[in-house]
């Protein structure tokens, strides 16, 4: 992939790869601005109709369910096992690691970690573990021959829309999760990175996944929306910005599950310990991948006991080591440098605000102007000012980059911290850095974030494949990774009541009611 030899993307519909397209667009290299990827710009009426018909071709009962085509559960378990082994091959792991790096500019560790998490998740759902997602339950009825059984049934035709920041893990896991429960998904990843998912889908085909199981669409967002509506998507999973999430909710009449924006907080309790480790974790949570994670630490509430130590100096020392040469800082895809600088300047105008470190654009690079290049930055804002109506919205804006707000509290005003958490709109990840059980309970009992880490080693980012990850306090909230997440997002409950016994001897009509 380069300006002199651009890669080419291809859509797939009804099991056929569309290697040629009537219209194409290009993606620029995030490191130097060269056109290094050409992809089909699906938009003609005929193309839209083809994808819409393909989507609607799946019945509401799905490709399989607990009563139909049950052999597919076994097939998908086998596909996971083979795909896991392929990702375990060093050459394949290196290929996806380097591809992720090329499209988003992650460090090797961050890119490789995404491949490893995907491989481990595939291992977990090998063998019978796809079939186990279809487990039903039964309950005795009121008389012999009567029994009720509960099943997890698919939605049928569904959509998967995922963002740029995790080009492999999110679309791969959500697409396969949709398939596990019997759905047939139409998938669209942010076009800047969709080439990664395209290559993974080709790998799945090599591992035995039927080519007709998944449609992959290269297009603009509005075209995807049009297809979902015309194809009557029964449910759409969206991971991305809050604004788009709200638009999808309206346009798709509520048939959505969302993992949207996350202004993620970390609260430090009164018990100070392991300062070096906690500073390392805070740097990693805030600034790894240049802060471009929905789980990135956006704000620290520090008990005054922490500000009396050299914790912030240690955090600054760690953050200052980040640079472009090893990609521990990289291009910021959704915020330009100019926009980031403007936001930093506005926050610094808040009464009592002060720059702790960072605050300047990176120099001596070739990152395009449409992207951002900025130092790891932290700004202190007094908590009393932070809570003022004319400040709160600005200070809690999710800057999808290497930026965080820091404030301080003490034993007498800890309720101000809880007030701040209550007023926040998004409830994805959070952390309570404390081993004080009383403090833990005070915070946990009054907050609602969907994935909350607790203890002196608590983090906000870097979710592993072995636990639920997703927001809470929203009936549309989606999850990822676990059996519970898969069943919640990609299936609905169906109750079938059996009543098969013969009518009792001597039965007669009861009185009218």
MARKE-679383 format. One line per 3 residues: number of its first residue (from 0); for each residue x, y, z of N, C-alpha, C. Coordinates in steps of 0.1 Angstrom, whole numbers. Each point is the difference from the previous one (the first is absolute). Example, Ala and Ser with C-alpha at 12.3 -4.5 7.8 and 13.67 -1.06 7.14 Angstrom:
<atoms>
0	132/-57/78/-9/12/0/9/12/0 | -4/11/-7/9/11/0/-8/11/8
</atoms>
This chain:
<atoms>
0	8/-12/0/-8/12/0/9/12/0 | -1/8/-11/8/13/-1/-6/8/-11 | 5/13/0/-5/8/-11/3/-5/-13
3	11/-6/-2/4/-6/-13/-6/-13/-3 | -5/-7/10/-7/-13/-2/-11/-1/10 | -11/7/-3/-12/-1/9/-6/-13/1
6	-5/-4/12/-8/-12/2/-14/3/-6 | -7/-11/-2/-14/1/-6/-10/-8/9 | -10/6/4/-10/-6/8/-11/-6/-9
9	-8/-10/5/-11/-6/-7/-11/-3/9 | -13/3/-4/-11/-4/7/-4/-15/-3 | -8/-6/8/-5/-13/-3/-15/0/3
12	-8/-5/-9/-15/-1/1/-4/-13/-6 | -9/-7/8/-5/-13/-5/11/-10/-4 | 11/1/8/11/-10/-2/9/4/-12
15	-2/11/-6/9/4/-11/8/12/3 | 13/-1/-1/9/12/2/-1/9/-13 | -3/13/3/-1/10/-11/14/7/-1
18	8/-7/-8/14/5/-2/1/13/-9 | -10/3/-8/-1/12/-8/-12/8/4 | 2/13/0/-11/9/4/-2/11/-10
21	-13/5/-1/-3/11/-9/6/13/5 | 0/2/14/6/12/6/10/-4/11 | 10/8/1/10/-3/10/4/13/7
24	5/-2/12/6/11/8/13/-5/5 | 8/10/6/13/-4/5/1/4/15 | 9/-7/7/3/3/14/14/5/0
27	3/10/8/14/5/2/7/-7/11 | 13/-1/-2/9/-6/10/0/10/12 | -3/-5/12/-1/9/12/14/5/4
30	11/-5/-6/13/4/4/6/10/-10 | -5/0/-13/6/9/-9/-9/6/-10 | -13/-4/0/-10/7/-8/-1/-6/-14
33	8/-10/-4/-1/-6/-13/-12/-8/-2 | -6/-1/-12/-11/-9/-2/5/-14/-1 | -3/-8/11/6/-13/0/-10/-12/0
36	-13/4/-1/-11/-10/-1/-11/5/-8 | -4/-8/-10/-12/3/-8/-11/-10/3 | -12/5/2/-11/-9/3/-13/4/-8
39	-9/-10/-1/-12/2/-8/-10/9/8 | -4/10/-7/-10/10/6/-14/-4/-4 | -5/-10/7/-14/-5/-3/-10/11/1
42	-8/3/-10/-10/11/1/-10/0/-11 | 1/-7/-11/-10/0/-10/-12/-7/5 | -12/3/-7/-13/-6/4/1/-15/-1
45	6/-5/-10/1/-14/-3/9/-7/11 | 11/6/4/8/-5/10/-7/0/14 | -6/10/3/-8/1/13/-10/-11/0
48	-8/-1/-11/-10/-10/0/5/-14/1 | 12/-3/-6/6/-13/1/3/-4/15 | 6/10/7/3/-3/14/-12/0/9
51	-10/8/-3/-13/0/8/-7/-14/-2 | -1/-5/-13/-6/-13/-2/8/-11/7 | 13/1/0/8/-10/6/-3/0/15
54	-1/12/6/-3/1/14/-14/-6/4 | -10/3/-8/-13/-4/3/-3/-15/-4 | 10/-6/-7/-2/-14/-4/1/-9/12
57	5/4/11/1/-8/12/-14/1/8 | -6/-11/3/-12/0/7/2/5/15 | -11/4/6/1/5/14/5/-12/9
60	-3/-12/-4/5/-11/8/14/-4/-1 | 7/8/-9/15/-1/-1/5/-11/-9 | 13/-1/-1/6/-11/-7/-1/-13/8
63	0/2/13/-2/-12/8/-6/5/14 | -6/-9/7/-5/3/13/-1/-13/8 | -3/-1/12/0/-13/7/-9/-11/-6
66	-9/4/-9/-9/-10/-6/3/-2/-15 | 10/7/-6/2/0/-14/15/1/-3 | 4/-9/-10/14/1/-4/10/0/11
69	-2/-9/10/8/0/12/14/-4/-3 | 3/-6/-11/13/-4/-4/10/12/-1 | -7/12/-2/9/12/-2/7/4/13
72	-6/-3/11/7/2/13/13/-7/0 | 0/-12/-4/13/-8/0/9/5/-11 | -5/4/-11/8/5/-11/7/13/4
75	-7/9/7/6/13/4/11/-3/11 | -2/-9/9/10/-4/10/12/-5/-7 | -1/-8/-11/11/-4/-7/8/11/-7
78	-8/10/-6/6/11/-6/8/8/10 | -5/2/12/8/7/10/12/-7/4 | 0/-13/1/12/-8/3/11/2/-11
81	-4/-1/-12/9/1/-11/6/15/-1 | -9/9/2/4/14/-1/10/4/11 | -3/-6/12/9/2/11/14/-5/-3
84	0/-12/-5/14/-6/-4/7/9/-10 | -8/5/-10/6/8/-10/6/13/5 | -8/7/9/5/12/6/12/-3/10
87	2/-12/4/11/-4/8/13/-2/-8 | -2/-2/-13/12/-1/-8/7/14/-1 | 13/0/3/8/13/1/-2/8/-12
90	1/-6/-12/-1/8/-12/-14/7/-1 | -10/-7/4/-14/6/-1/-1/11/10 | 4/-3/13/0/10/10/7/12/-4
93	12/-1/-6/8/11/-4/-7/8/-11 | -7/-7/-10/-7/6/-10/-11/9/5 | -8/-5/9/-11/9/5/5/11/9
96	11/-3/7/6/11/9/5/11/-9 | 7/-3/-11/5/10/-8/-11/7/-8 | -10/-7/-4/-12/6/-7/-7/10/9
99	-2/-4/12/-7/10/10/9/12/2 | 13/-2/1/9/12/1/-1/9/-12 | 0/-6/-12/0/9/-12/-13/8/0
102	-11/-5/4/-12/8/-2/-4/10/11 | 6/-3/12/-4/10/11/13/5/8 | 11/-6/-2/12/6/7/1/-4/14
105	-4/-12/4/2/-5/13/14/-5/2 | 5/-1/13/13/-6/2/-1/-15/-2 | 11/-6/-1/0/-15/-3/-7/-7/12
108	2/4/12/-6/-7/12/-15/1/-1 | -5/13/-3/-15/2/0/-6/-8/-12 | 7/0/-12/-5/-7/-11/0/-15/2
111	11/-5/5/1/-15/2/-9/-4/11 | -2/8/10/-9/-4/11/-14/-2/-5 | -5/8/-10/-13/-2/-6/-1/-13/-7
114	11/-4/-7/0/-13/-7/-1/-12/10 | 8/2/11/1/-11/10/-14/-1/7 | -6/11/4/-13/-1/7/-10/-7/-9
117	0/3/-13/-9/-6/-10/2/-15/-1 | 13/-4/0/3/-14/0/-4/-7/12 | 2/6/12/-5/-7/12/-15/-1/1
120	-7/10/-5/-14/-1/0/-5/-11/-10 | 6/-1/-11/-3/-11/-9/2/-14/6 | 11/-1/8/3/-12/7/-12/-3/10
123	-4/10/7/-11/-2/10/-13/-5/-6 | -2/4/-13/-13/-4/-6/2/-11/-11 | 11/-8/2/2/-12/-8/-8/-11/6
126	-1/-11/-8/-7/-12/5/-15/2/2 | -4/-4/12/-15/1/3/-4/14/6 | 9/9/1/-4/13/7/-9/9/-8
129	-1/-2/-13/-10/7/-8/-14/-6/3 | 0/-14/0/-12/-7/3/-6/4/14 | 10/2/9/-5/3/14/-7/13/1
132	2/9/-10/-7/13/0/-15/-2/-3 | -3/-12/-6/-14/-3/-3/-7/-8/11 | 6/-1/11/-6/-8/11/-14/6/4
135	-9/-9/1/-14/3/4/-2/-4/14 | -12/3/5/-4/-5/14/-15/-4/0 | -3/-8/9/-14/-5/1/-6/2/14
138	-13/0/1/-7/2/12/-12/-9/0 | -3/-8/11/-12/-8/0/-13/9/-1 | -10/-6/-6/-13/8/-1/-9/-3/11
141	-13/2/-2/-10/-1/11/-6/-15/0 | 3/-7/-11/-5/-14/0/8/-8/-9 | -1/-13/0/8/-9/-8/-2/4/-15
144	11/0/-7/0/3/-14/2/15/-3 | 0/8/10/2/14/-2/14/4/5 | 7/7/-8/14/4/3/3/13/-8
147	7/9/7/4/12/-8/16/0/-2 | 4/4/-12/14/0/-3/4/13/-5 | 11/5/5/6/13/-5/11/-1/-9
150	0/7/-11/11/-1/-10/6/14/-3 | 12/0/-5/6/12/-6/-1/-1/-15 | -8/9/-6/-2/0/-14/6/12/-7
153	5/-2/-12/7/11/-7/-10/11/-4 | 5/11/-6/-8/10/-6/-2/-2/-15 | 10/-7/-5/0/-2/-15/10/9/-7
156	-6/10/-8/9/9/-7/4/11/9 | 13/2/2/5/10/10/12/8/-6 | 3/11/6/12/8/-4/10/1/11
159	13/2/-5/11/2/9/8/12/-5 | 0/11/8/7/12/-3/11/3/10 | 12/0/-3/11/2/10/10/11/-4
162	8/5/9/8/12/-2/14/-4/-5 | 8/11/-1/14/-2/-5/10/-5/11 | -3/2/13/11/-1/10/4/-15/3
165	-9/-9/-2/3/-14/1/-4/-8/-13 | 9/1/-10/-4/-5/-13/-2/-15/-1 | 5/-7/9/-2/-15/0/-9/-5/11
168	3/4/12/-7/-7/12/-15/3/0 | -4/13/-1/-14/3/1/-8/-6/-12 | 3/2/-12/-8/-5/-11/1/-16/-1
171	11/-5/3/1/-15/-1/-8/-6/11 | 1/4/12/-8/-6/11/-15/2/-1 | -4/12/-4/-14/3/-1/-6/-7/-12
174	7/-1/-11/-5/-7/-12/-2/-15/3 | 10/-6/6/-1/-14/4/-11/-3/11 | -1/10/9/-10/-2/10/-14/0/-6
177	-2/9/-10/-13/0/-7/-2/-13/-7 | 10/-6/-6/-1/-13/-7/-3/-11/11 | 7/1/11/-2/-11/10/-15/-2/3
180	-7/11/2/-14/0/4/-10/-3/-11 | 5/-1/-13/-8/-4/-11/-3/12/-10 | 5/11/3/-3/12/-9/9/0/-12
183	-4/8/-10/8/2/-12/3/15/-1 | 13/4/3/3/14/1/5/6/-13 | -4/13/-1/6/9/-10/10/9/8
186	13/0/-4/10/6/8/6/12/-7 | 1/11/7/7/12/-4/9/5/11 | 13/0/-3/10/6/9/4/13/-6
189	5/9/9/5/13/-5/9/-2/-12 | -2/7/-11/7/-4/-13/15/2/1 | 4/8/10/15/3/2/7/-13/4
192	-8/-10/6/7/-12/5/-7/-13/-4 | -10/1/-9/-8/-12/-3/8/-11/-7 | 11/4/-6/9/-10/-7/4/-11/10
195	1/3/13/4/-10/10/-11/-10/1 | -12/4/2/-11/-9/1/-2/-8/-13 | 2/7/-11/-1/-8/-13/10/-11/0
198	12/2/4/10/-11/0/-4/-10/10 | -5/4/12/-5/-11/9/-11/-8/-5 | -9/6/-7/-12/-7/-5/5/-10/-11
201	10/4/-8/6/-10/-9/7/-12/7 | 6/3/12/6/-10/8/-11/-10/5 | -11/6/5/-11/-9/4/-5/-9/-11
204	-1/5/-12/-4/-8/-11/9/-12/-2 | 13/3/2/10/-11/-1/-2/-10/11 | -6/4/11/-2/-8/12/-13/-8/-1
207	-8/2/-11/-12/-7/-1/-13/8/1 | 1/13/3/-12/8/1/-7/1/-14 | -12/-3/-2/-7/1/-13/1/15/-5
210	3/2/-12/2/14/-5/-13/8/0 | -11/-7/0/-13/6/0/-5/5/14 | 8/-3/10/-5/3/14/1/15/3
213	9/7/-6/3/14/4/1/8/-12 | -6/12/-1/2/10/-10/9/11/6 | 10/4/-8/9/11/5/-2/11/-10
216	-3/12/5/-3/11/-8/10/12/1 | 6/4/-11/8/12/0/-10/11/-5 | -2/10/8/-9/11/-4/1/11/10
219	-8/11/-3/-1/11/10/-10/-4/11 | 0/7/11/-10/-3/10/-15/1/-4 | -3/11/-8/-14/1/-4/-5/-11/-9
222	9/-6/-8/-3/-11/-9/-3/-12/9 | 8/-3/10/-2/-11/9/-14/2/7 | -3/12/4/-13/2/6/-11/-3/-9
225	1/4/-13/-10/-2/-10/-2/-15/-2 | 10/-8/0/-1/-14/-2/-6/-7/12 | 4/4/12/-6/-5/12/-15/2/0
228	-5/12/-4/-14/3/0/-7/-8/-11 | 5/0/-12/-6/-7/-11/0/-15/2 | 11/-5/6/1/-15/2/-7/-4/13
231	-6/9/8/-7/-3/12/9/-7/10 | 11/6/4/9/-6/10/-8/-1/13 | 0/-12/6/-8/-2/12/7/5/12
234	13/2/-1/8/5/11/14/5/-5 | 5/11/4/13/5/-4/9/3/12 | 11/-6/0/10/3/10/9/12/-4
237	1/10/8/8/12/-4/10/3/11 | 13/1/-4/10/4/9/6/13/-6 | 0/11/8/5/13/-5/-5/12/7
240	-2/11/-7/-3/13/7/-14/0/4 | -3/9/10/-13/1/6/-10/6/-10 | 5/10/-8/-9/7/-10/-5/-10/-10
243	9/-9/-5/-5/-10/-10/-9/-10/7 | 3/-3/12/-8/-10/7/-15/5/2 | -1/13/3/-14/5/1/-7/1/-13
246	8/3/-11/-6/0/-13/-5/-13/-4 | 8/-11/2/-4/-13/-3/-12/-5/8 | -1/4/12/-12/-3/9/-13/5/-6
249	1/12/-5/-12/6/-6/-3/-6/-14 | 10/-1/-9/-2/-5/-13/-4/-15/-1 | 5/-8/10/-2/-14/0/-11/-4/10
252	-7/10/5/-12/-2/8/3/-8/13 | 12/3/6/4/-6/12/5/-14/0 | 1/-5/-12/5/-14/-2/16/0/0
255	6/4/11/14/2/0/5/-4/14 | 13/-4/0/8/-2/12/12/9/-1 | 4/7/10/10/10/-1/12/-1/10
258	11/2/-5/12/2/9/6/13/-5 | -5/11/5/3/13/-5/11/7/8 | 0/13/1/11/8/6/2/-3/14
261	12/2/5/4/-2/14/9/10/5 | -5/9/9/9/9/7/2/-7/13 | 11/-7/1/3/-10/10/8/6/12
264	-5/-2/12/6/6/11/8/-11/9 | 9/5/7/8/-8/10/0/8/13 | -5/-6/11/0/6/13/10/-6/9
267	9/8/6/11/-5/9/-5/2/14 | 0/-11/8/-4/1/14/10/6/9 | -3/0/13/10/6/10/12/-8/3
270	-1/-13/-3/12/-9/3/10/0/-12 | 11/6/3/11/1/-10/10/-12/1 | 2/-6/-11/10/-11/0/4/-3/-15
273	11/-7/-2/4/-4/-13/0/11/-10 | 6/11/3/0/12/-8/6/-2/-14 | 11/-7/-1/6/-2/-13/-10/-8/-9
276	-6/-11/5/-9/-8/-8/-12/9/-4 | -6/7/10/-12/7/-3/3/11/-10 | 12/7/0/3/10/-10/2/-7/-14
279	6/-11/0/2/-7/-13/-14/-4/-6 | -9/-5/9/-13/-3/-5/-8/12/-5 | 1/11/7/-7/12/-4/5/5/-13
282	13/0/-2/6/3/-13/-5/-9/-11 | 0/-13/2/-5/-9/-10/-15/2/-3 | -8/2/10/-14/2/-2/-3/12/-7
285	7/11/2/-2/13/-6/6/1/-14 | 12/-5/-2/8/4/-11/4/-11/-10 | -2/-13/4/3/-10/-9/-9/1/-13
288	6/-2/-12/-7/2/-12/-5/14/-1 | 8/9/5/-3/15/0/-14/3/5 | -5/-8/10/-13/2/6/-12/-3/-8
291	2/-7/-11/-11/-3/-10/-7/-13/3 | -4/-1/13/-9/-12/4/-12/6/7 | -11/-7/-3/-12/4/7/1/-2/15
294	10/-8/4/2/-3/15/12/8/5 | 5/10/-8/11/8/5/-4/8/12 | 10/2/10/-2/8/12/-1/14/-4
297	-12/6/1/-2/14/-3/1/10/11 | -2/-6/13/1/9/11/4/-7/12 | 9/6/9/4/-5/12/-5/9/12
300	-7/-6/9/-4/6/13/10/-5/10 | 9/9/4/10/-4/10/-3/4/14 | 0/-9/9/-1/4/14/13/8/3
303	-2/9/9/12/9/3/12/-7/5 | -2/-12/6/11/-8/4/10/-4/-12 | -6/-1/-12/8/-3/-12/7/12/-5
306	-6/12/1/6/12/-5/12/4/9 | 0/-5/12/11/4/9/12/-9/-3 | -1/-10/-8/11/-8/-4/6/4/-13
309	10/-7/-6/5/3/-13/-7/-8/-11 | -12/-4/2/-7/-8/-10/-1/8/-13 | -5/12/0/-1/7/-12/13/2/-7
312	11/2/7/13/1/-6/4/-13/-7 | -3/-11/7/3/-13/-6/-8/-2/-13 | -13/4/0/-9/-1/-11/6/8/-12
315	4/13/3/5/8/-10/13/-6/-6 | 9/-5/9/12/-6/-5/-2/-11/-10 | -10/-8/4/-4/-12/-9/-6/5/-13
318	-9/9/1/-7/5/-12/10/7/-10 | 10/7/6/10/8/-8/9/-9/-9 | 0/-13/3/8/-9/-7/-7/-5/-13
321	-12/3/-2/-8/-4/-12/5/8/-12 | 1/-6/-11/4/7/-12/-4/-7/-13 | 2/7/-11/-5/-6/-13/9/-11/-5
324	13/0/4/9/-10/-6/-3/-14/3 | -6/-2/12/-4/-14/4/-15/-1/0 | -7/10/-5/-15/0/-1/-7/-1/13
327	7/4/11/-7/1/13/-8/13/0 | 3/9/-9/-9/11/-4/-2/-2/-15 | -12/3/-5/-2/-2/-14/-10/9/-6
330	-4/-1/-12/-10/9/-6/-14/-2/7 | -6/12/3/-13/0/6/-11/1/-11 | -7/-10/-1/-8/-2/-13/-12/9/0
333	-7/3/11/-13/8/-1/1/14/5 | 12/4/5/2/14/5/12/6/-7 | -1/11/-7/12/6/-6/8/7/11
336	12/3/-3/9/7/10/-6/14/4 | -5/7/-10/-6/13/2/-12/-1/10 | -8/-10/-2/-12/-2/8/4/-4/14
339	10/-8/2/5/-4/13/6/12/8 | 8/8/-7/6/12/6/-11/9/4 | -10/2/-8/-11/9/4/-7/-5/13
342	-2/-13/1/-7/-5/12/9/1/12 | 13/-3/-2/9/2/12/0/15/4 | 1/9/-9/-1/14/4/-12/4/7
345	-12/-5/-5/-12/3/7/-1/-5/14 | 5/-13/2/0/-5/14/9/8/9 | 11/5/-5/9/7/8/-5/14/4
348	-11/4/-7/-6/13/4/-9/-1/12 | -3/-13/4/-9/-2/12/7/6/12 | -7/6/9/6/6/12/7/-10/8
351	13/2/3/8/-9/8/6/-11/-7 | -2/-1/-13/5/-11/-8/15/2/-2 | 8/-11/-1/14/1/-3/5/-12/-8
354	10/3/-8/5/-11/-8/10/-8/8 | -2/-13/1/9/-9/8/11/-4/-9 | -3/-4/-12/11/-3/-10/-6/-1/-14
357	9/-1/-10/-5/0/-14/-5/13/-4 | -11/0/-8/-6/12/-5/5/6/-13 | 8/-8/-7/6/6/-12/-1/-11/-12
360	0/5/-12/0/-9/-11/13/-6/-2 | 0/-12/-6/13/-7/-3/6/7/-12 | 14/-1/-1/7/7/-11/8/-11/-8
363	4/4/-11/9/-8/-9/-6/-13/-3 | -12/0/-7/-7/-12/-4/-7/3/-14 | -5/-10/-6/-7/2/-13/-15/-5/1
366	-5/0/13/-14/-4/1/-9/11/-7 | -10/-4/-8/-8/9/-7/-8/10/9 | -3/12/-4/-6/10/8/-14/-4/4
369	-7/-9/-7/-13/-4/3/0/-9/13 | 11/-5/4/2/-8/12/7/9/10 | 1/-6/12/7/7/11/13/-6/4
372	9/9/6/13/-5/5/3/9/12 | -2/-6/12/0/8/12/7/-7/11 | 6/8/9/6/-6/12/-10/-6/10
375	5/-10/8/-9/-4/11/-2/11/9 | -13/3/3/-3/13/7/-9/-3/12 | 2/8/11/-9/-1/11/-2/14/5
378	-12/4/4/-4/13/5/-7/-2/13 | 4/8/10/-7/0/13/-11/10/0 | -12/-4/5/-11/9/2/-6/-2/14
381	-1/11/8/-6/-1/13/-14/-6/0 | -3/-9/9/-12/-8/-1/-12/10/1 | 1/10/8/-12/10/2/-2/7/-14
384	10/3/-7/-2/6/-13/-5/-10/-10 | 5/-12/0/-3/-11/-9/-15/-3/0 | -7/2/12/-14/-3/1/-9/11/-4
387	5/12/-3/-8/11/-5/-6/-3/-13 | -13/4/-2/-7/-3/-12/7/4/-13 | 6/12/0/7/5/-12/14/-6/-2
390	4/-9/9/13/-6/-1/-1/-15/-3 | -10/-6/6/-1/-15/0/0/-6/-14 | -8/6/-9/-1/-6/-13/14/1/-7
393	7/11/1/13/1/-6/10/-9/6 | 0/-1/13/10/-8/7/-2/-15/-2 | -12/-4/-3/-3/-14/-2/-2/-4/-15
396	5/9/-9/0/-4/-14/10/-11/-2 | -4/-11/-7/9/-11/-3/9/4/-11 | 12/4/3/10/3/-11/6/-14/-3
399	-2/-5/-11/4/-13/-4/15/0/-3 | 8/3/10/14/2/-2/8/0/13 | 12/3/1/8/-1/12/-2/12/9
402	-11/0/7/-4/12/8/-9/-5/11 | 3/6/12/-9/-3/12/-1/12/9 | -11/1/8/-2/10/10/3/-7/13
405	6/8/9/3/-4/14/-6/9/10 | -5/-5/11/-5/8/10/3/-6/14 | -3/7/10/3/-5/14/-12/1/9
408	0/-9/10/-11/0/10/6/-5/13 | -8/1/11/4/-4/13/-11/-7/7 | 2/-5/12/-11/-7/7/-13/8/2
411	2/13/1/-12/8/2/-9/3/-12 | 6/-1/-12/-8/3/-12/0/-11/-10 | 1/-12/5/0/-12/-10/-14/-1/-7
414	-10/6/6/-13/0/-6/-1/8/-13 | 10/10/-1/1/7/-13/4/-9/-11 | 9/-10/3/4/-9/-10/-12/-9/-5
417	-8/-4/10/-12/-8/-4/-10/9/-8 | -1/12/3/-8/9/-8/5/1/-14 | 13/1/-2/5/1/-13/-3/-13/-8
420	2/-11/6/-3/-13/-6/-14/-2/-4 | -9/5/9/-14/0/-3/-4/8/-12 | 6/11/-2/-3/9/-11/5/-4/-13
423	10/-9/-1/6/-4/-12/-10/-8/-8 | 1/2/-14/-10/-7/-8/3/-14/-4 | 13/-3/0/4/-13/-5/6/-9/11
426	-3/-13/0/4/-8/11/6/-13/-5 | 12/1/-6/7/-11/-6/9/-6/11 | 13/4/0/9/-5/10/3/10/11
429	6/-5/11/3/8/11/10/-8/9 | 6/7/9/9/-7/10/0/7/13 | 1/-8/11/1/5/14/13/-5/5
432	10/9/1/13/-4/3/1/0/16 | -3/-10/6/0/-1/15/-3/-14/4 | 7/-4/11/-3/-12/7/-8/2/13
435	-4/12/2/-8/4/12/-15/-5/-4 | -4/-10/8/-13/-6/-4/-12/10/2 | 1/8/10/-11/10/3/0/10/-12
438	11/5/-4/1/9/-11/-5/-6/-13 | 4/-13/-2/-4/-7/-12/-15/0/-1 | -7/-4/11/-14/-2/1/-7/14/-2
441	5/10/5/-6/13/-1/-1/4/-15 | 11/-2/-7/1/4/-14/-9/-10/-9 | 2/-13/2/-7/-10/-8/-15/0/2
444	-4/3/12/-15/0/3/-7/12/-6 | 8/10/-5/-7/12/-5/4/3/-14 | 6/-9/-7/4/1/-14/-5/-12/-8
447	1/2/-14/-7/-11/-8/8/-4/-12 | 13/4/-1/7/-4/-12/1/-15/-3 | -2/-4/-12/-2/-14/-4/12/-9/3
450	12/5/-2/12/-8/3/8/9/10 | 1/-4/13/6/8/10/11/-9/6 | 12/5/1/12/-7/6/2/6/14
453	3/-8/9/1/4/14/13/-6/7 | 6/8/8/12/-4/7/12/9/-3 | 11/-2/7/11/9/-2/6/-2/-14
456	-2/-11/-7/5/-2/-13/-11/2/-11 | -11/7/4/-11/2/-9/4/8/-13 | -6/-4/-11/3/7/-13/-14/4/-6
459	1/7/-11/-12/3/-8/0/-7/-14 | 12/-2/-5/2/-5/-14/7/-13/0 | 0/-6/-12/7/-13/-2/-8/-12/5
462	-13/1/-4/-9/-11/4/4/-13/-6 | 1/-11/8/3/-13/-5/-12/-7/-6 | 2/-11/-6/-11/-7/-7/-8/-8/10
465	4/-1/13/-6/-9/9/-11/7/9 | -2/13/-3/-11/7/8/-8/9/-9 | -12/3/5/-10/9/-7/7/14/-2
468	-2/5/-11/4/14/-3/-12/7/-7 | -5/11/7/-11/7/-6/-6/10/10 | -8/9/-5/-6/10/9/-12/-5/7
471	-5/8/9/-12/-4/8/-9/12/1 | -11/-2/7/-10/10/3/-7/6/-13 | -1/-9/-10/-6/4/-12/-6/-13/-6
474	-13/-1/-2/-6/-12/-5/6/-5/-14 | 6/9/-7/6/-3/-13/15/-5/2 | 5/-1/12/14/-3/2/4/-13/-5
477	11/0/-7/6/-13/-6/11/-4/8 | 4/-13/-1/12/-5/6/8/-8/-10 | 12/-4/4/9/-8/-9/7/-10/9
480	5/-11/-6/9/-10/5/-7/-12/6 | -9/2/10/-4/-12/8/-13/-6/-6 | -3/-12/5/-13/-6/-4/-12/8/3
483	0/7/12/-11/8/4/-1/12/-10 | 11/6/-4/-1/11/-10/-5/-5/-13 | 5/-11/-5/-5/-5/-13/-15/-3/0
486	-5/-6/10/-14/-4/1/-8/13/1 | 4/10/8/-8/12/2/-1/8/-13 | 11/1/-7/1/9/-12/-7/-7/-12
489	3/-13/-2/-3/-6/-13/-11/-10/1 | -8/-1/10/-11/-9/0/-11/6/9 | -12/-6/-2/-11/4/9/-6/-12/6
492	-8/2/11/-6/-12/7/-12/-4/-7 | -2/-13/-2/-12/-6/-5/-5/-11/9 | -12/0/4/-6/-10/9/-9/-8/-8
495	1/-13/1/-9/-10/-7/-6/-9/11 | -13/1/1/-7/-7/10/-7/-13/-6 | 5/-12/5/-6/-12/-5/-11/-5/9
498	-11/-5/-7/-11/-5/8/-6/-12/-8 | 5/-12/2/-2/-11/-9/-7/-12/5 | -4/1/13/-7/-12/6/-14/-1/-5
501	-6/-12/1/-14/-2/-4/-9/8/10 | -11/4/-5/-10/6/8/-5/-9/11 | 0/4/13/-4/-9/11/-14/-7/-3
504	-1/-12/4/-13/-8/-1/-11/7/7 | -11/2/-6/-12/6/7/0/15/-1 | 10/6/-8/0/14/0/-12/6/-7
507	-5/11/5/-11/7/-5/2/15/0 | -8/7/-8/2/15/-1/-1/6/14 | 9/9/4/-1/7/12/-10/12/-2
510	-4/6/11/-9/12/-2/7/11/-7 | -8/8/-8/6/11/-7/6/10/10 | 11/6/-4/6/10/9/1/14/-7
</atoms>
